[in-house]
Amino acid sequence: MPRTKRGTVAHKRRKNLLKNAKGFRWGRKNKFKAAKEALMKAWSYAYRDRKKKKREMRKMWNISINAACRKNSTTYHNFIYNLKKKNIELDRKVLSRVAKEFPESFQKIVKEVEK
């Protein structure tokens, strides 16, 4: 069986990894081992924080809906409860946007829910 030289494959793999480490500081941008470790850490943080971003956005929507509800003399809890009871299916993202950009429309929604 003839000998297989893998220099080109290894070089390509390292080159791709270093390309992903572009912009890192100190030796982590051009030393393969340090770059690999930094990228593993960076990619795990990126995966974790994609999930975290969704949680934080939902929190922000809840806060803005609560603020708008209190302007219309109700609470977030009662508002969401009455929405569910009346089978009005508007998600928090939409409700938050309506509350911020169209306060008069949000006021109509609150009145409809409170009936």
VMD Tcl script that draws the C-alpha trace (Angstrom):
set ca {
  {0.00 0.00 0.00}
  {1.52 3.33 -1.01}
  {2.12 6.03 1.53}
  {-0.47 8.81 1.69}
  {0.81 12.26 2.39}
  {-1.74 14.43 4.18}
  {0.14 17.71 4.25}
  {-2.30 19.54 2.00}
  {-5.35 18.40 3.97}
  {-3.80 19.34 7.32}
  {-2.68 22.69 5.91}
  {-6.18 23.43 4.59}
  {-7.77 22.49 7.94}
  {-5.40 24.75 9.88}
  {-5.81 27.57 7.39}
  {-9.61 27.45 7.70}
  {-9.43 27.44 11.48}
  {-7.05 30.42 11.51}
  {-9.35 32.21 9.08}
  {-12.15 31.88 11.65}
  {-9.85 33.26 14.35}
  {-9.23 36.47 12.42}
  {-9.52 39.51 14.67}
  {-8.64 37.66 17.86}
  {-5.98 39.24 20.04}
  {-2.41 38.18 20.85}
  {-1.34 34.73 19.69}
  {-4.87 33.43 19.32}
  {-5.10 34.78 15.78}
  {-2.03 33.05 14.32}
  {-1.03 30.12 16.56}
  {-3.03 27.05 15.68}
  {-3.41 25.52 19.15}
  {-4.35 28.81 20.83}
  {-6.72 29.67 17.96}
  {-8.44 26.29 18.21}
  {-9.01 26.69 21.95}
  {-10.25 30.25 21.55}
  {-12.65 29.24 18.77}
  {-14.08 26.33 20.76}
  {-14.77 28.74 23.61}
  {-16.17 31.41 21.27}
  {-18.49 28.99 19.48}
  {-19.81 27.59 22.76}
  {-20.51 31.14 23.99}
  {-22.21 31.96 20.71}
  {-24.47 28.89 20.96}
  {-25.34 29.68 24.59}
  {-26.02 33.34 23.92}
  {-28.29 32.68 20.94}
  {-30.60 31.00 23.46}
  {-30.05 33.74 26.04}
  {-30.95 36.44 23.50}
  {-34.43 34.94 23.10}
  {-35.00 34.98 26.87}
  {-33.85 38.58 27.17}
  {-36.04 39.75 24.28}
  {-39.09 38.14 25.89}
  {-38.25 39.91 29.16}
  {-38.05 43.25 27.35}
  {-41.39 42.64 25.62}
  {-42.99 41.84 28.98}
  {-41.61 45.02 30.52}
  {-42.91 47.23 27.70}
  {-46.34 45.55 27.74}
  {-46.53 46.01 31.50}
  {-45.64 49.70 31.21}
  {-48.32 50.22 28.55}
  {-50.88 48.28 30.61}
  {-50.24 50.41 33.66}
  {-50.81 53.55 31.58}
  {-54.21 52.06 30.75}
  {-54.95 51.28 34.41}
  {-54.48 47.52 34.41}
  {-51.62 45.15 35.17}
  {-49.63 42.86 32.90}
  {-50.91 39.79 34.73}
  {-54.59 40.70 34.36}
  {-54.10 41.76 30.75}
  {-52.45 38.48 29.69}
  {-54.96 36.45 31.69}
  {-57.90 38.19 30.00}
  {-56.30 37.79 26.57}
  {-56.09 34.05 27.12}
  {-59.64 33.92 28.48}
  {-61.03 35.77 25.42}
  {-58.96 33.57 23.04}
  {-57.17 36.58 21.55}
  {-53.97 35.14 20.17}
  {-51.47 37.98 19.96}
  {-47.93 37.13 20.96}
  {-45.84 39.31 23.23}
  {-43.60 40.56 20.43}
  {-46.58 41.97 18.52}
  {-48.21 43.37 21.66}
  {-44.99 45.12 22.65}
  {-44.60 46.67 19.21}
  {-48.22 47.85 19.15}
  {-47.82 49.30 22.65}
  {-44.74 51.28 21.61}
  {-45.68 52.41 18.10}
  {-49.48 52.60 18.24}
  {-50.56 53.43 21.81}
  {-54.15 54.26 20.77}
  {-54.52 50.81 19.16}
  {-53.12 49.19 22.28}
  {-55.64 51.13 24.34}
  {-58.44 49.67 22.16}
  {-57.06 46.17 22.74}
  {-57.03 46.77 26.50}
  {-60.63 48.02 26.41}
  {-61.71 44.97 24.38}
  {-60.01 42.62 26.81}
  {-61.44 44.31 29.89}
  {-65.07 43.97 28.70}
}
mol new
graphics top color blue
foreach p $ca { graphics top sphere $p radius 0.5 }
foreach p [lrange $ca 0 end-1] q [lrange $ca 1 end] { graphics top cylinder $p $q radius 0.2 }
display resetview
